[in-house]
Each structure stands twice: as structure tokens, then as C-alpha cells.
């Protein structure tokens, strides 16, 4: 990936629905170049999905938590494979420090969140968890165009 791809990814991260024409104008390249690069990144799985970022208050019907996970073993690959099968987990990140992983879990209710956390704690690779329910999300300010 070159600098143009990196800049394109930054723009898409800010607004995944931005048109290829708008992106091309901002990048100073043709619309076809932008579309070809997006298609290539999707094909190579650099881009895995385009998603919706709900406005504050719009996802109040969902409960979100960040769960820190300490593993029993040094190799977390088996745990990550198991966690990838839990549909309520949005993201999995490896960490340095006391805990090995952090996952973002989203469920329809506290009771459903509790069941998901029980599934995570039941994994044989998991030694300990610590969960923190997300209350408010504040987006960083974007630089003016």
C-alpha cells in the first residue's frame, strides 16, 4: 500500500459512504483510480466491511461493553478464533500489559450481554475478564477540509 492508499483509507474511515467522485477530488486523482483502489483493497481484504456509525443516542437500544481478557497461555490464536465465532463481538484487539486482549461486545440487553460474557469466560483459554459498560461515545474532532 502506498501513500495514496493510506490517505484513501483515512478518508473512508471518516466517511465510508463518501462517493468515489468526492474522494477523487480530495485526493487529486480520477474517480476510476479511486474505485479501482477500493476494489483492490476489498479483494485483498485490506477493507473487510463498510459499516454504519450511529449518531449518539441512536444506538440506545443496544448495550456495549469493553471486556479485557487475560489468557491462560502465551499463544492467543485459539482464543481469538473462538472469540471470532461470537457474533456479538464487534472488535478484538491484542494488548500489551496485564491483559492480553480487549473485545467490544454489543448486545440487545443487559441480560443478553451477561450471557455473552458468560460464553467468553467459559472459553478454556480465558483465565480472567474485566468488563466495562460503554456509557457515552465522543468522537474526536476532525480537521476542517
DOVEX-800500 format. One record per atom (N, C-alpha, C, O): residue in three letters; x negated, y negated, z negated. Coordinates in steps of 0.001 Angstrom, whole numbers, padded with zeros to 6 digits, always signed. Layout:
N
alaXYZ/...
This chain:
145
unk-000839+001179+000000/unk+000000+000000+000000/unk-000887-001246+000000/unk-001851-001345-000758/unk-000542-002170+000848/unk-001311-003407+000940/unk-000596-004533+000178/unk+000429-004314-000468/unk-001163-005739+000270/unk-000594-006888-000447/unk+000829-007207+000003/unk+001659-007605-000814/unk+001119-007037+001284/unk+002464-007306+001789/unk+003469-006342+001162/unk+004553-006757+000751/unk+003116-005066+001086/unk+003991-004088+000438/unk+004213-004455-001027/unk+005339-004385-001519/unk+003156-004843-001721/unk+003276-005214-003133/unk+004205-006409-003307/unk+005054-006414-004198/unk+004045-007418-002459/unk+004902-008611-002542/unk+006353-008241-002223/unk+007276-008716-002884/unk+006551-007395-001210/unk+007893-006933-000857/unk+008536-006205-002037/unk+009711-006425-002331/unk+007783-005348-002712/unk+008314-004640-003875/unk+008698-005609-004992/unk+009711-005417-005664/unk+007895-006641-005187/unk+008240-007663-006188/unk+009575-008317-005866/unk+010426-008484-006740/unk+009747-008685-004603/unk+010998-009337-004193/unk+012184-008390-004343/unk+013252-008804-004792/unk+012007-007133-003973/unk+013087-006153-004096/unk+013414-005866-005557/unk+014568-005604-005897/unk+012409-005914-006412/unk+012652-005699-007832/unk+013506-006823-008400/unk+014350-006602-009268/unk+013278-008017-007903/unk+014071-009167-008347/unk+015490-009091-007793/unk+016446-009416-008497/unk+015640-008656-006515/unk+016962-008579-005891/unk+016952-007487-004826/unk+016568-007726-003681/unk+017379-006281-005217/unk+017365-005132-004306/unk+018350-005285-003153/unk+018267-004540-002176/unk+019285-006238-003245/unk+020272-006448-002187/unk+019864-007539-001206/unk+020604-007839-000269/unk+018697-008130-001412/unk+018255-009191-000504/unk+018178-008635+000914/unk+017708-007517+001127/unk+018636-009413+001864/unk+018637-008957+003254/unk+017214-008911+003796/unk+016333-009635+003331/unk+017006-008051+004782/unk+015700-007955+005428/unk+015330-009294+006063/unk+014156-009664+006094/unk+016315-010012+006563/unk+016059-011325+007172/unk+015534-012313+006132/unk+014560-013022+006382/unk+016178-012359+004966/unk+015737-013258+003900/unk+014345-012866+003398/unk+013494-013728+003178/unk+014119-011567+003220/unk+012815-011092+002766/unk+011727-011434+003783/unk+010630-011852+003413/unk+012042-011254+005067/unk+011080-011564+006130/unk+010705-013036+006108/unk+009536-013391+006263/unk+011702-013888+005916/unk+011443-015331+005877/unk+010514-015671+004714/unk+009566-016441+004869/unk+010796-015087+003550/unk+009967-015371+002376/unk+008546-014826+002534/unk+007590-015419+002034/unk+008413-013698+003230/unk+007098-013075+003410/unk+006344-013606+004628/unk+005138-013393+004754/unk+007049-014296+005522/unk+006420-014823+006729/unk+006130-013759+007775/unk+005143-013847+008504/unk+007004-012744+007845/unk+006867-011671+008844/unk+008220-011454+009517/unk+009207-012094+009153/unk+008265-010563+010487/unk+009527-010303+011189/unk+010450-009418+010352/unk+010003-008688+009468/unk+011749-009501+010651/unk+012739-008658+009981/unk+012426-007186+010206/unk+012561-006374+009291/unk+012008-006841+011415/unk+011667-005454+011740/unk+010517-004926+010899/unk+010523-003768+010481/unk+009526-005784+010652/unk+008396-005391+009804/unk+008870-005062+008401/unk+008463-004056+007819/unk+009734-005914+007857/unk+010267-005679+006518/unk+011043-004369+006489/unk+010831-003543+005601/unk+011945-004171+007455/unk+012763-002962+007461/unk+011909-001706+007613/unk+012162-000698+006954/unk+010900-001766+008482/unk+010011-000611+008672/unk+009251-000283+007388/unk+009082+000886+007041/unk+008797-001315+006692/unk+008052-001087+005453/unk+008958-000528+004349/unk+008549+000351+003590/unk+010179-001039+004268/unk+011124-000487+003285/unk+011420+000971+003610/unk+011394+001824+002723/unk+011702+001259+004877/unk+011990+002640+005288/unk+010823+003567+004954/unk+011026+004683+004476/unk+009588+003092+005210/unk+008403+003904+004937/unk+008256+004154+003438/unk+007925+005264+003021/unk+008502+003119+002624/unk+008373+003288+001173/unk+009447+004220+000613/unk+009192+004950-000344/unk+010626+004201+001193/unk+011681+005136+000779/unk+011281+006553+001175/unk+011409+007484+000379/unk+010800+006716+002400/unk+010395+008039+002887/unk+009252+008615+002045/unk+009238+009810+001749/unk+008299+007764+001660/unk+007149+008223+000866/unk+007465+008270-000624/unk+006600+008592-001438/unk+008710+007946-000977/unk+009184+007965-002360/unk+008464+006957-003251/unk+008352+007158-004460/unk+007978+005874-002651/unk+007493+004743-003427/unk+008706+004055-004044/unk+008673+003634-005201/unk+009772+003947-003261/unk+011064+003446-003745/unk+011962+004663-003905/unk+012248+005366-002936/unk+012407+004909-005143/unk+013247+006072-005406/unk+014732+005767-005339/unk+015539+006632-005001/unk+015086+004536-005662/unk+016511+004196-005670/unk+016674+002686-005654/unk+015784+001940-006061/unk+017808+002265-005184/unk+018236+000876-005279/unk+019354+000909-006312/unk+020204+001798-006268/unk+019368-000030-007228/unk+020293+000078-008345/unk+021011-001248-008590/unk+020685-002277-007998/unk+021985-001185-009470/unk+022754-002361-009852/unk+022323-002775-011252/unk+022242-001942-012155/unk+022050-004050-011428/unk+021704-004610-012726/unk+022896-005445-013173/unk+023133-006531-012644/unk+023645-004936-014146/unk+024873-005606-014574/unk+024572-006872-015361/unk+023581-006948-016087/unk+025432-007851-015209/unk+025311-009101-015948/unk+025555-008835-017426/unk+026244-007878-017778/unk+024995-009676-018298/unk+025232-009500-019731/unk+026722-009418-020029/unk+027516-010211-019525/unk+027083-008452-020850/unk+028483-008274-021224/unk+029247-007331-020316/unk+030280-006791-020714/unk+028756-007124-019097/unk+029478-006264-018157/unk+029271-004785-018442/unk+030077-003957-018019/unk+028190-004437-019162/unk+027967-003026-019462/unk+028283-002708-020926/unk+027733-001768-021501/unk+029187-003515-021523/unk+029554-003320-022921/unk+030302-002017-023162/unk+030472-001615-024313/unk+030749-001350-022110/unk+031416-000067-022268/unk+030399+001061-022387/unk+030779+002222-022545/unk+029129+000739-022313/unk+028053+001716-022417/unk+027200+001403-023646/unk+027085+000249-024059/unk+026614+002436-024214/unk+025680+002288-025316/unk+024315+002678-024784/unk+024158+003726-024157/unk+023331+001832-025037/unk+021981+002092-024555/unk+021032+002139-025737/unk+021149+001349-026674/unk+020090+003072-025684/unk+019102+003189-026760/unk+017738+003497-026166/unk+017622+004113-025106/unk+016723+003059-026867/unk+015349+003406-026521/unk+014904+004416-027570/unk+014953+004145-028770/unk+014472+005580-027106/unk+014067+006641-028012/unk+012584+006924-027844/unk+012119+007283-026763/unk+011858+006753-028933/unk+010441+007084-028973/unk+010324+008568-029288/unk+011038+009082-030148/unk+009423+009256-028591/unk+009292+010706-028749/unk+007832+011057-029027/unk+006932+010665-028284/unk+007612+011804-030113/unk+006294+012370-030388/unk+006366+013847-029999/unk+007281+014561-030409/unk+005405+014290-029215/unk+005393+015661-028713/unk+004549+016568-029604/unk+003686+016106-030350/unk+004820+017869-029508/unk+004049+018877-030240/unk+002695+019137-029604/unk+001751+019510-030300/unk+002583+018950-028314/unk+001358+019301-027587/unk+000808+018073-026874/unk+001492+017061-026722/unk-000441+018186-026443/unk-001074+017095-025705/unk-000508+016945-024304/unk-000463+015839-023766/unk-000074+018055-023707/unk+000416+018036-022333/unk+001929+017820-022341/unk+002681+018691-022779/unk+002374+016658-021857/unk+003789+016323-021890/unk+004560+016702-020646/unk+005738+016363-020532/unk+003923+017405-019694/unk+004611+017698-018423/unk+005880+018512-018610/unk+006888+018229-017964/unk+005854+019514-019477/unk+007052+020339-019698/unk+008167+019497-020325/unk+009332+019624-019950/unk+007807+018648-021273/unk+008810+017784-021904/unk+009410+016824-020890/unk+010622+016612-020875/unk+008576+016248-020049/unk+009070+015313-019033/unk+010006+016027-018068/unk+011046+015478-017703/unk+009659+017233-017651/unk+010557+017998-016759/unk+011905+018251-017428/unk+012950+018139-016787/unk+011881+018593-018713/unk+013140+018820-019445/unk+013940+017534-019565/unk+015158+017547-019388/unk+013279+016431-019860/unk+013963+015145-020005/unk+014540+014663-018676/unk+015583+014009-018664/unk+013890+014970-017570/unk+014394+014564-016256/unk+015732+015225-015932/unk+016468+014733-015076/unk+016053+016316-016592/unk+017335+017003-016349/unk+018482+016413-017168/unk+019635+016800-016979/unk+018184+015487-018069/unk+019217+014849-018894/unk+019720+013628-018126/unk+019015+012625-018016/unk+020939+013715-017598/unk+021439+012668-016700/unk+021606+011315-017390/unk+021590+010283-016719/unk+021763+011299-018695/unk+021941+010036-019411/unk+020629+009269-019613/unk+020647+008121-020058/unk+019505+009891-019293/unk+018210+009220-019430/unk+017933+008450-018148/unk+017886+009023-017060/unk+017748+007133-018294/unk+017502+006268-017143/unk+016027+006219-016765/unk+015685+006257-015583/unk+015154+006133-017763/unk+013726+005981-017527/unk+012945+006770-018562/unk+013379+006926-019704/unk+011783+007264-018145/unk+010854+007946-019040/unk+009496+007267-018852/unk+009017+007128-017727/unk+008886+006849-019953/unk+007571+006200-019891/unk+006619+006897-020851/unk+007000+007227-021974/unk+005382+007122-020417/unk+004365+007621-021325/unk+003782+006433-022083/unk+003772+005306-021589/unk+003297+006708-023291/unk+002787+005650-024161/unk+001422+006018-024717/unk+001048+007189-024770/unk+000695+005009-025125/unk-000463+005230-025978/unk-000007+004897-027393/unk+000943+004134-027568/unk-000654+005445-028386/unk-000275+005128-029753/unk+000350+006307-030469/unk+000107+007460-030114/unk+001150+006017-031471/unk+001723+007040-032342/unk+002693+007958-031617/unk+002720+009161-031876/unk+003487+007403-030712/unk+004448+008195-029957/unk+003914+008427-028548/unk+003111+007646-028037/unk+004373+009516-027928/unk+003876+009911-026609/unk+004740+009396-025463/unk+004232+009097-024383/unk+006050+009293-025701/unk+006998+008903-024655/unk+008017+007929-025220/unk+008259+007892-026427/unk+008610+007143-024333/unk+009808+006375-024667/unk+010784+006584-023521/unk+010410+006509-022350/unk+012035+006846-023867/unk+013073+007024-022850/unk+014188+006027-023111/unk+014467+005672-024256/unk+014824+005577-022030/unk+016029+004767-022175/unk+017210+005672-021903/unk+017298+006312-020856/unk+018109+005714-022858/unk+019298+006565-022775/unk+020519+005677-022679/unk+020631+004695-023414/unk+021439+006007-021781/unk+022699+005266-021681/unk+023844+006272-021718/unk+023862+007245-020965/unk+024799+006016-022613/unk+025945+006911-022772/unk+027219+006086-022917/unk+027171+004883-023170/unk+028359+006754-022752/unk+029655+006066-022760/unk+030119+005689-024165/unk+030990+004832-024309/unk+029561+006308-025198/unk+029986+006008-026566/unk+028868+006398-027531/unk+027903+007064-027155/unk+029020+005968-028783/unk+028038+006361-029793/unk+028041+007869-030008/unk+026985+008472-030200/unk+029218+008475-029976/unk+029308+009926-030160/unk+028567+010660-029032/unk+027876+011647-029284/unk+028712+010176-027791/unk+028014+010812-026675/unk+026512+010552-026752/unk+025713+011423-026407/unk+026129+009372-027196/unk+024716+009073-027392/unk+024127+010022-028434/unk+023022+010536-028258/unk+024853+010247-029498/unk+024399+011148-030546/unk+024164+012558-029995/unk+023191+013214-030365/unk+025045+013019-029119/unk+024885+014356-028516/unk+023652+014417-027617/unk+022931+015415-027605/unk+023415+013345-026868/unk+022223+013305-026014/unk+020966+013337-026877/unk+020014+014051-026563/unk+020963+012563-027965/unk+019805+012550-028854/unk+019595+013922-029497/unk+018455+014339-029700/unk+020682+014626-029818/unk+020567+015997-030340/unk+019898+016908-029301/unk+019064+017742-029652/unk+020268+016745-028020/unk+019648+017555-026953/unk+018154+017267-026854/unk+017349+018180-026673/unk+017794+015999-026974/unk+016374+015630-026893/unk+015610+016239-028074/unk+014542+016824-027892/unk+016162+016097-029288/unk+015487+016623-030481/unk+015392+018145-030457/unk+014502+018715-031088/unk+016292+018809-029743/unk+016283+020270-029681/unk+015233+020828-028718/unk+014973+022031-028725/unk+014637+019982-027902/unk+013617+020469-026972/unk+012417+020999-027757/unk+011963+020351-028700/unk+011904+022159-027383/unk+010789+022744-028151/unk+009522+021891-028142/unk+008700+022006-029051/unk+009353+021044-027141/unk+008151+020207-027057/unk+008221+018974-027960/unk+007209+018308-028178/unk+009415+018668-028486/unk+009626+017439-029247/unk+009394+017689-030739/unk+010032+018548-031348/unk+008461+016914-031315/unk+008171+017016-032744/unk+008982+016011-033555/unk+009430+016316-034660/unk+009173+014798-032998/unk+009842+013736-033748/unk+010405+012719-032778/unk+009847+012498-031703/unk+011516+012097-033161/unk+012079+010997-032369/unk+012407+009831-033290/unk+012579+009984-034499/unk+012485+008678-032676/unk+012918+007470-033371/unk+013713+006667-032344/unk+013185+006312-031290/unk+014969+006383-032644/unk+015834+005707-031674/unk+016216+004311-032131/unk+016411+004046-033317/unk+016316+003420-031137/unk+016678+002031-031384/unk+017773+001650-030393/unk+017554+001692-029182/unk+018935+001282-030890/unk+020051+000920-030020/unk+019823-000480-029464/unk+019493-001411-030199/unk+020004-000610-028157/unk+019841-001910-027482/unk+021072-002761-027771/unk+022204-002315-027584/unk+020844-003969-028219/unk+021943-004889-028509/unk+022100-005927-027400/unk+023188-006070-026841/unk+021047-006639-027080/unk+021094-007712-026096/unk+019895-007586-025167/unk+018806-007206-025596/unk+020099-007903-023904/unk+019005-007928-022940/unk+018845-009346-022443/unk+019816-009973-022020/unk+017640-009852-022490/unk+017324-011189-021993/unk+016338-011004-020852/unk+015270-010417-021030/unk+016695-011498-019703/unk+015821-011393-018535/unk+014766-012485-018580/unk+015051-013606-019003/unk+013538-012169-018146/unk+012520-013220-018075/unk+012901-014243-017014/unk+013571-013914-016035/unk+012478-015457-017210/unk+012767-016495-016210/unk+011978-016208-014951/unk+010803-015846-015007/unk+012632-016372-013822/unk+011986-016185-012528/unk+011419-017514-012051/unk+012051-018555-012230/unk+010239-017491-011449/unk+009713-018752-010919/unk+010619-019298-009809/unk+011226-018541-009053/unk+010689-020591-009734/unk+011517-021231-008701/unk+010924-020933-007330/unk+009704-020907-007171/unk+011807-020704-006314/unk+011311-020402-004968/unk+010605-021569-004333/unk+010135-021464-003201/
